[in-house]
């Protein structure tokens, strides 16, 4: 610290380097900051020499240590105070958890502003001073003129050393600064008594496990969470009134609120700090704001409190596209005193896995013995996790205690995730190879035993409630029971590992639950397989007709005209199109109220966050949201709360291209209940369908109902949409004003170009970055920006003209190869245009990690779509009727270079980071 102040007084800007950095990382930082002078301790001489070898010419000097007896030359230094105020006082660096660390400059004025926010207390700190949290704590103590005791950075943290120091310093200390790891070490009877002496025990750097925090707070420790970042300074703490035990809920101070923005990221929120916040020293967004990549959840009842849950970089994407944040799971497992480290893995895999490092006093136990000991802790972590994030026993491995030394970590003690995955890559691959082995088991089941065995397996995997178990019949669709793609994988894995299928286990497809989605079908298939026979299930067309027969019979009862939209019932408002529909409906002068039916808890908050995510006006005075279940005739909502509805827009539908049509039973049932509701209240009903429901009907598709079930594209999603259209047709014939909106390909909005990067077409375009190539497709694109799609739908909903089917499709087309590819190149993407077959080959041989090359997740889908050359013209959808009633559609143009530029800018600055 003396050297830093001395160099600063001489007018230098000091780059502070962590001694844990590799020579390559140090060299990279020196190059980025154009630094040519290196001051080091004697202990780091070898590393300094290695840096010089990599970096080239470098002036290096050993750190002077004996400041008290050294010379004190008289220096006449004339610095420009105005200039120095706005220049860098030091340069810190990021942790380097996702690559080389990045330099972060602190400006004198901002750093002093940050230091002013001190606690005026004598303190003890375990944080390193070459990172911002430790450095800021030191400067705050200096600004306040208070003593700060610093834990020796070269001595490893241990419970014995920490308690010895705290006993020695005694009551002199008022505030404790540390990382959660230090708190875990002190979570002993003796350590807790010492922590209770502090007025404040403050932690930061990473999230504290809930179990650890609850233990400390309930035992009387004054625990406070602190959140900040090197780039933006201190932001939030959990300081609270006496008696308030919500230690892990951060409260933004009033001064921060004008600069604090929340960007929805799945079920979490990313903190974004707007330009103008005095402690902000850098920006990473076009508008000058700083997106922290730190994720939070909002308090369920107190909107001004937020809980830190991890980094955006922490998120893992499974092969099916499901995302999970492993931090909470890891923290729960690490709270077990027998666990030294826990790391969740699974990027690009069908399910998540877990590596556990036990403490040294458990090294004599076998893997099975150790797992039996920590089983309650793992069960607790699974109970807290979402279904797709739960971890099965076959995906858990226990490492030797010595592996803790091999775990790559930051100075804050958190595992560097990417480096860990690389180091243990062979073991991670072996976990999945073992789990997916299809040699078959030894469990023989008689004909009458198969369905009960499968029933118990499904109840276990889905964690069905007793009520669900009673309703679970041989014909219940697995996915209405709550089975998801991860659960389907687990069922498949158990089947091929446990059952004796006569040596034919390898024939069982991984999507067997999608192919045979109820006990009757799955049991019959597996029994036939074991007997060496072939099982024939009903065709998809037969299942379509069964759904129509089950839900498509309406009693004739003419409904009077509903008139212009006044009170609207909208489903799907938490999705992209739904959010834009809600925004457009609120622009209609005659609309008095919009009711949104959402799934899950906090329905109004989810509606608000959906609008905020898309940058839409979040004024919700005329909006009321309800938690709803469309499979219930009353939606689970008091009918009195929905009085006055005269327009229903059903936009919610499961988008899962793996499911067969039978698995959309719940979606079709929900549509039926909405149509029944329309009959009861006299509302006009609009069903948002898809052009895929008519993709095989004719080269030119008219704006009318279709006669053949074969008209839909050959996948369950498209076929279910056609079933929905048929229900609307029958309701219309019975007297309800029920209409169908066939929507084409939706793209980014005209203002921001925001288009979900996980959809198929954005994933294709993403390959320009990951493999440097794009396919030269023979496609005519009738793309339409999402805000114009929503406006067109709202136009149609206001017309008094009655028509059965509308095509919300851009009448003007764009050629993929001749027009779109040059636009993408002009927008800044660098790629080679190649044939679809060459593109598929390059994709298949590209980086197999979906985190780096996410397009590879849909490789099989793209192979099926582009391997065979297309013959004949594409399908054209008539839009004459829709253009007649919608000024928006009549005026829309083909996607242009400006729209493409906005979409590319959105992907490259936000979605692909």
N, C-alpha and C positions, 0 to 999 in steps of 0.2 A: 504493500500500500504506500510506503514511503517513496519507493521508486516511481510509482504511478504519479503521485503528487509532484515529485521533483521534475519528472519529464513533462508533465502538464504545465508546470510553471515556466519551463523553457520553451513552451509553445508547441510541443509535440502532441500528437494524438496517439494514445496507447491502445494497441490491439492486445486484449487479454486472452491467453490461450489456455485451454484445459490441458493438464499433463497427460490425460487419458487419450488425447487425440493421437492418431497414427502420424508418422512423418509425412505420408502422402496427404493427409487431411490438413496438416499444418502448412505444407507447401502450397496447397490449393488456396488456403486463406491468405497466405502472403501474396500470391499472384493476384487474387481478387482485390486486395487492398493496396497493391503496389508497395508493400512494405519490404525494406531491404536491411533492416536492423533487427537483430534478435538478441534479447537479454534473457539469460537462463540461469538456473541454479546449477551448482556443481553436480548435483544428483542427476540432472537431465543433460549432461554434456554429450553422452552417446547419442541421445535422440536429436539434439541440436546438430551434431555432425551428420546424422542421417538426413535431416531436413536439408542441410546445405548441399549434400550430394544430389538430392532430387531437384532442388530449386535452382542451383547455379550460384553465381556470385552473391554472397551474403555476408554482411558484417555482423559478427557474433561476439558477445562479451558476457563474462560471468557476472551474476548479480552481486553487487556490493552489499555486504551484510552488517558491518560494524559502523553504523551511522553515528554512534555517539563519540567515537574516538577519531573518526575520519576528518579530513580537511574540510574547512568551510570557506570556500572561495567567495569573494565578493563579486556578484554578478549584476551587471546593469542590464536589465531586461525591459524593453519597451514594447509592450503588447497593446494592440488596438482592442480596447474592451468591447466596443460595439461589434467588431468583427468576431471576436472570440465568443461572444454571447450566442451567436447563431452558428458557430462551427462545432465540429465534433469534439467532445471531451474524452471519449473513449470508444472503442469498438469491441463489442461482445460478439458472441456467435451462437447460432442455434445448436441443438444437441447433436445433429447429424444422424438422427434416427432413421431417416429415409434417404440417405446419400451423404455427400460431403456437407459439412456444416456451412451455413451461410453467414457472412458478416452482417452485423446490425450496428449501425452508428447511433450513438447517443449524443444529442446536442446539449451543450452546457445549460441553456435556458430550460429545456424540457427535463433534464436530469435534476436540476435544482427544484423545479416545480414538483417533481415526484418526491424528492427528499423532504419537502415541506409537510407531506402527509405522514408525519411521524406519530409515535404513541407516547413520547415523553417518558420512557421507562428504561430502567437498567435491564439489559438482556443477555441471553446466552444463545449462540447460533451454531448450528451444525452444518449449515449450508456452505458450499464452496464460494469464495469471493470472486471467482472468475466467471460466474454466471449472474444473471441480473437479480434474481431474488436475494442472493447473498450480498451482492454489491449494494443493492438498494437499501437493505436492512442496515448495512454499515453506514451509508450516507445519512440515513434518517437519524441514527444514533449520533452521528457527528453534528448534524444540523441542530439536534435538540440538546447537545452537550451532555449526553448520557453515556455511561460506561457500557461497552459491549464486549463480552467475553467470547472468544472465537475458538471453536474446537479445532485441535491440530489436524489440518487436512491430510497429513501423511499417515495418520494413525487410523486404522479401520474402526468404524463404529461398532461398539459392542455394549451389551447391557452392563457389564462389569465396569467398563471405563466411564460410561455415561453416569451411572449412579454414583461412582466415586467423585466425579467432578461436581455433580449437583449437591452431594452431601458437603463437600468442601466449601462451596460458595454459599450454601445455606440461604438464609432469608434475604440476602442482599439482592437476589434476582427477582425481577418482576415479570419479564416476558421471555418466553421460549420460542425460538424460531427453528423449524426443522422440517424434514420430509417425512411422509408417513412411515417410511422404514424405521426411522428413529423412534417413532411412537410405538411401533410394534415391539421393538426391543425393550421399551420401558413399560410394556403392558403386563408387568408383574406386580405382585403385592407391594414390593419395595419401591419399584419404579413409579407406580401410580401415586403412592403417598408423596413422593418427591414432586411429581407433576402438579399435585393439588396445591402446592405452596405458591405456584405462579398465579399472578392475576390473569394472565393470558397465556395459553398454549396455542401457538399459531403454526399451521402447517401449510405447505404449498408445494408446487412442482409436479404433483400428480394427485389423483383422487385418493382419499383415505377410505379403506373398506368400511362399509356400514357397520359390520359387527364390531370392529375395533373401535370406531368412533362412539358407538352406543355404549360399549363397555366403559370407556373413559368418562363419558359425560354422566352416565348413571352412577359412577363412583365418585363424582364430584369434581372432575377436571374441567376447567374453564376452556373448552376446546373451541377454537375459531378457525374457520377455513378462509384462506386467502387466495384470491385468483388475480393473476396479472400475466403479462407477457413482456419479453424484452422489447418488443416492437412498439408497445403501447403503454407500458408502465402498469402500476397497480390499478385495478378496476373495481373489484367487488370483494366484500368480506361477509362473514356470517355473524358479525357483531349483532347482539340482540338484547332485549330486556331480560331482567332476572326472571327465572322460571320458564323461559322459552328454551326448550331443549333441541330445537331444530338447527343443530350445529352444521349440517351439510347442505343447507339451503342458503345460497348467496343472495345478498341484497344490493342491487346497484344504487350508489349514492345519487342524490338529486342532481349533482353537477354533471354526472355521466349520462343521464337519461337523454338529453338532446342528441348525443353522439352514438348511442347504443342502438344497433339494429339487430334483429333476429332473422336469420335466414333458415327456413325449414329444410332439414336434411333427413328425409324419412320420418321417423317418429321422434327425432331430436331437432335441436335448434343450434345453428352455428352463430357464434357471436361475431358481429362485424362492427368495427369502430370507424365512424365517419370522420372525414377530414375536419380539422378544427380542434380536436381534443389535444390539449397542450402536451401531454406525455407521449403522444404518437410520434414516432421518429421515422416511419417508413410507410409506404403504401404498396398494395399489390392488386388494386382494382382500378379500372379506367376512371372512376369518379374520384379517385384520391383516397378512398377508404382502405382499411386494412381488414381482410377476412382472416380471422385467427385460426380457422380449422379446428377450433375447440368446440366440443359439443355439449349441450346442456338439455335438460328437460325442465319444463315449467311445473311449478307446484300445482297439485290437483285442485286446490281451493284458493290459493293466494297468488294472484297473477304477478306480484312484484318479487317473487322469489324463484331462484333457478338453481338446479343441481348440476354440477359438472359430472359428466359421464365418460369423457375420454376425447381422443383426437379423431378427426376425420380420417387421418392416416391409419388409425387402428382398425378401421372397418374391414371385414373380410367379405368377399363376394363368393358365394358357393357356385357350383357349376350351373345350377338352375336359375341363377340371377338373384336369389335371396341374399340380403345383406344382414350381417350381424356385427354388433360391437362386443368384442370379447372381454372388455375391461372389467365389467361388473362380475362376470363369471370368474375371471382370474383372481380378483380381489377376494371373493368369497372363499375360494379354495385356499388362497394364501393366508387367510385369517386363521386357518387351522395351525396350531403351534407345532405340528409335526411336519409342516410343509415349508420348505425354504424358498421355492419358486414354483410358479405355475404359468404355463403359456398355452394359449389356445391357438390352433392352426386350422387350415382347411380351405385356403383360397383355391378356387378352381376345382374343388372336390365336391362330392355329393353330400357330405356332412362334415360338421366340425369335429376336431379331435383335441386332445389335451395331453401335454407333457407335464409331469410332476417331478420336481427334485425334492427328495425328503431331507430332513435335517440329519446331521451326522449321527445322532444318537439312535437312529432307526435304520442304519445301513445293514444291520445283520438280518433284517426281515426280508423274506422273499417278496416278489412283486404282488402276488395274491394276498399275502399276509398284510402288507402295507395298505393295499387298496381296501381291504376289509376294515382296517382301522379308520381310514378317512372317508369311507362310504357315506356316512351321514352328512359330511360337509359337501361332497359332490352332489348328493341328493338335494341338499339345500340350494346349491347353485343352479341345478336343473329346474327346481321349483320356481326360481325367480326369472329364469330365462324364457324367451318366447319359444314356441314349439320348434321352429326351424333352427334355433340356436342351442338346443339341448344336445348333450353329448352322451352317446351310448357307451357301454363298457368296452366293446370291441375296438373303440377308437381312443382308448386311454393307454398311455405307456408311462412307466416309472423309470427315471434315470438314476444313476448312481449319485450319491451325495457329492462326489468330486465334480460332477457336471456343473455345479454352481460356478466354478471357476471359468468354465467354458462359455457361460451365458454372456453374450455381448451386452454391455450395459452402458447407459449414459451416466454422467456425473451425479444425476439425481437418483440413481439406483434403479431406474426402469429399464426393462429389457429393450434392446434395439431389435424391433420385430423382424425386419427384413434380414438382418445379419443372423438372427437366430434360425430363421427358416432355412437360410442357405447352409448354415453349419450342420443342421440336423436333417437336411433334405433326404438322404437315403432312408433314415428311420421313418420319416413322415410317409414316404412312398410305400414302405413296407407295411405300415399300418393299414393303408387302403387295399393293398394287394391281399393281405391276409383276410380283411373283412369281406372282400368281393370274391373269394375263392368259391367256385361252384361245383365242388366235387360231390356234394350231396351228403346228407346225414344218415343216421341209422334208425331214426324214429319211424316205425311203420304204423300207419293209421288205417283202420278198416273203413269201409264206405261211410258208415254212420258216424265216424269219429272226426272226419276231416273238418266239417263246418264248425262244430264246437271248439276244436283246436284253433281254427282261424279266428273264430269269434273272440276267444280269450286273448289271442295275439293282438287283434285290432283294438280291443278295449284297453289293453296295456299300452300300446303305442300311442293311442290318441288321448289317453288319460280321461276317458269318458266319465261323465258324471253318472250317478245311479239312475237319474231320470233318462239320460241318453241310453244307458245299458238296457233299460226296460223297453225302450222304443226300437232297439237294434234288432231288426228282423233279418231273415235271409235275403230280403230284397232291398234293404236299406243301402243307399249309395254311401260308400266309404267316405267320400269327400264332404257329404252333408254331416257326417259324424265328426268332422274336424281333421280328417287325414289330409296332410299336405305332401308336397313332393319329397321332403325329407322323411316323413313317416312312411311314405310308399317305398322309399329306398330301404328303410329299416325292415319293413315287412318282407320285402324281397330277400334281403340278406338272411333273415331268420329262416325263411322257407328253404332256401337252397343249402343252408348249413345244417338244419335240423331234420328235415324230412327225407326219408328213403323214397326216392321217386324212380326206382328201378334203373338207376344209372343215367337218367335223362335230366338231371338237375341243370346241366349246361344249356338245355333248351328253354329254360324259363327266362323270359325277357326281363330286363331291368324295370320296364314299365308295366309289369304284370298287373299291378293294381289299377292302372289306367285302362288296360285292355279288358279286365274282368272286375268291374268296380263294385260288386256285391258278393255276399257269401255264397249265394246259389251258383253264380257264374264261376267264381274263383275256385270254390270247392269242387265243382264238376270238372273244371279244367285240370286241376292237380290230380284228382282221382283217376281221370282218364289217362293222364300222362304216366302215372305209376303203373297202370295196367297195360301200358304199351299201345293205347288207343288214341284216336284223334277226337277232340271235342270241338263241336261247332257251336259258336255262340250266335245270338241273333244279330242280323246285320244292322248297321247304323241307320239305314232307311226305316227298318222295322222299329227301331228305338225312337226315331223321330215321330213316326206315326203314333206310337204308344204315348208319347208326351202330349201330342195334339189331342188324342182321345181322352187322356186323363184330365187335361186342363182347358180344353177348348169348347166345352158345351155351355152355352149361355141361354137363359130364358129370355124370350123376346119382351122388351120393355122400352119403348121409345123414350129418348131423353131430349128435353127441350134444349134449344140453343143456349150455350153457356155465356155467350156474349164476349166482349173484350176482356183480356186478362186483368184480373183484379187481385186475386189471392192465388199464389202459385205453390204447388208442391213439387219440389225438385229432389231427385236422387243423384248421388254421385258427385256432390259438390266438393268433395275432397280430392277429386281427380282434376286433371288439367282442363278438359273440356267443361266439366261441371263448374269449375271456378270461373271460367270465362262466361259461361251461361248465366251464372248468378250475377256477375258484374254487369252484363248486358241487360238482364231483366230489371236491375235497379235503375237503369237509365230510362225505362219506359214510364212516362208520366202517370198512366192509370194504374200501375202496379202498387197496391197498398201494402202487401205483405208477401214474403217468400218464406215458406217452411222448408227446411233442409232435413232430410232423413239420412243420418250418418250411422255407420257402424261404430261400436266401441264407446268408450267413456269420453267425457269432456267434448260433447258434439259441437258446441259453439266455438270453443277454442280451436278445434280442428278445422272448422269452416274459416275462421279468421286466418289461421296459419296457411291454409291453402291459397287464399287470396294474396297474402303477403309474399308467399313463395314465388308467385307469378308477377309480382310487382303491381298488383291491382289495388284499387281503392278499397280499404278494409272497413269502411263505414257500414255498420250493421244494425242501425236503428230499426230498419224494416225487415230484419232477418231474425228468424228464430230456428234453432237447430235442436233436433231430438235424436237420442240414441234409439235406433229402430232395428227390428228384425222383420224383413219383408216376407219371411216364410210363415209369419203369423198373420191371420186375417186382419187383425187390427194394428199390425206393425209393432205391437207392444207399446203403443202410444194411446193415451186417453183420446177417444174420438172428439170430445168436446174441444180439445186443443187445436183441431184441424178444421174447425167450422169455417165456412165461407169459401173453401177452395173451389175455383172454377177452371183451373188449368193444372194438369199433371204432366210433367216432363220426366220420363223414366230414362235416365242416362247411366245408371249403375249396372254393370255386368262384369262377370269374372272374365278377365283376359288371360286365359291359360290355354296355349295351343297344344298342350299335351293331353288334355282331357278329351274323352269320348263324349258324344252328345248326351248319353245317359247321365253323365255326371253334372250336367247343367240343370238337373231336375229342380234344384232349389231356386235357380235363377228364373226358370219358367214359372214356377209356383209363385214367386214374388211378383212377376208381371201380372199373373192372373189376379192376385189380391189387389193390385193397383187398378186393374180394369174394373173389378167389383166395386172398389171405392169410387171410381168414376161414375158408375151407375147410381150409387147411393146418393152422391152429392150433386150430380148433374154437371160434372166437369168434362171438359174436352181433354183427351189423353193423347200424348205423343210418345211413341216408342223410338228411341235412338237405336237404329239397326246399323248394318254395315253393308257396303257394296259386295263384300265377300258372300253374302247371302244370295246373291244373284250372279255370281261370277261365271257360272257354267250354263246360264240360261240361253243366251243368244249373243251374236256379235254386237248387236245394238239392243240395249236393255231399256224397255219403256218404263215410264213412271206409273207402274201399276202392279197389282199383286201377281204372283207367279203361280203356275198350276202344278209344277212338278217338284217333288222333294229332291230330285237330282240336280236342281238348278243351283244349289249351294256349293261353294268350294268344299273339297273333300277333307274337312277337318271339323272336329266337334264344335269349335267356337262358331264357325260360319253356319253350320247346320242348326245350332241352337238359336241363332239369330233368325233364321228362316222359320223355325218353330214359333218364335215370338211374333213374327209377322203374321203367321197363320192365325194365332190367337187374336191379334188385333183385327184381322179380316172378319173373323167370326163374331167378335164383339160388335164390330161395325154393322154387320148384317142383323144383329139382334137389337140395334137401335142406339148404340153409343157412338159418339163422334170420336172414333179412335183412328189415329193416323200413324203412318210409318215414315221415319226419316232415315234413308239410306245414306250414310256418311262415308265419304272416300278418305284418302290418305291425308291426315292432318299433320301440318308441319309447324315450325316456330312462328310466334306472333310477329306482327309487322313492326312492333315497337322495339322489342329486345331480341327477337330471334330465338327465344327459349324453347328448345325441343328436347324432350327426354333422351339423354344420351344412351340409354339402355335399350331403346327400340331398335328394330332390325336395320332400318336404313341408316340412322346415325352410327350404328356399329359398323356398317359397311364403310362409311366415310371415315370412321376412326382408323381404318386400316391404312389410310394414306400416311398416318403418323407411325403406326406400329410396324408395317412391312413395306412402306414406301410405294404402294401400288393401289390402284382402284380398277375395278372391272369395267370394260367398255360394253355396257349393256345395251340391248336393243329395246329400250323401254320408252314409252311416252308417259310423262308424269302429269297427272291431273292433281297436283298438290295444291293444298289450300291452307293459308295461315289460320291458326286456331282461333284468333279473335274474329276473323271474318266468318269462319264456320259458325261460331256462337251467334254472331249478329244475324247471319242468314236464318238460323233456327228461330231466333226471336222474331224476325220478320214474318216467318211462316206462321208462328203461333198467334200473330196478331191479325192475320187475314180472315175475313169472313167467308171467303171462298172455300168450299168443302171439297177436298180431294183426298184420295186414299194414301198415295205414296208420293214422296218428294225425294229428289236426288240432290243431296248437298255435296256436290262434286264440282271442281273447277271446270268450266266449259272450255277453257283455254289450256292447251297442253304444252309441256316442255320436253325436249328430247334429251335423254340422259347423256349420251355420248357427245352429240354435236353442240349442246348448249350448257348442260349442268357441269360437266367436267371442266370446261374452260372457266366457268364462273368460280368453281372451287379453287382453281389454280390462281385466279385473279385475287381471291380472298386471302391468299397466303399459304395455302396447302401445297406442299411439294410432293409429287407422286408421279409414277409412270402409269399410263393407261395401257392395260393389257387385256387379253381375252379373258372371259369368265373362267375358262379352264385353267389358264396360267395363274390367274388370281387365286383360285382355290388351291392350287399346288403350293404357291408361296405362303398362303395362309396356313396350310397344314404343316409346313416346315418352318413356320415362324416361332417366335417365343411361345412355349406352351403355357406360360403363366398368365391367367386371365387378368391379373392386376396390371400387367404390362401390355398384353395383347387381348383385350376383352372380346374382340371380334371372334376369336377362336371358340367361344362358348356356343356359337350358333353354326359351327362348321358343318355339322350334319344337315341342318336345315338348309343352309346355302347350297350344299352339294345336291340335295334333292331338288332344289329350285332351279339351279343353273347348269347342272351337268348335261341335261338333255337340251339340244337346240330347240328354240321356240319356232313353231310353224304357224303361219297364218297371222292375221292382224290381231291386235289386242281388243279387249272389250271396251265398248263405248257406252256411256250412260247418258241417256237423254235428260235434258234439264229445262226443256221449254216451259213446263208448268211452273217449276220452281223459280225460274227467272222472272216469270210473269208476276209472282207475288213477292219477290224479294229484290229490292233495289240493290242490296249488297251484292248478291250473286250476279246480277245483270252487269254490274260495274267492275267485277273482279277481273284482274289480268293474270296472265301466267306468272309463275314465280320469276322474279328478276334478280339481277346481280346484287342489288342493294339488300334484298331479303337474304340471299345466300351469304353475303358478307356478314350480316348480323348473326346468322345461325353459327357460322364458323367462329366468329368472335366470342359468342356465348360458350361454345364447346371448349375452345382453347383457353379461355380465361377463367372458366368456372367448372365446367363438367368434366374436363379431361385432366384436371390438375391432380 
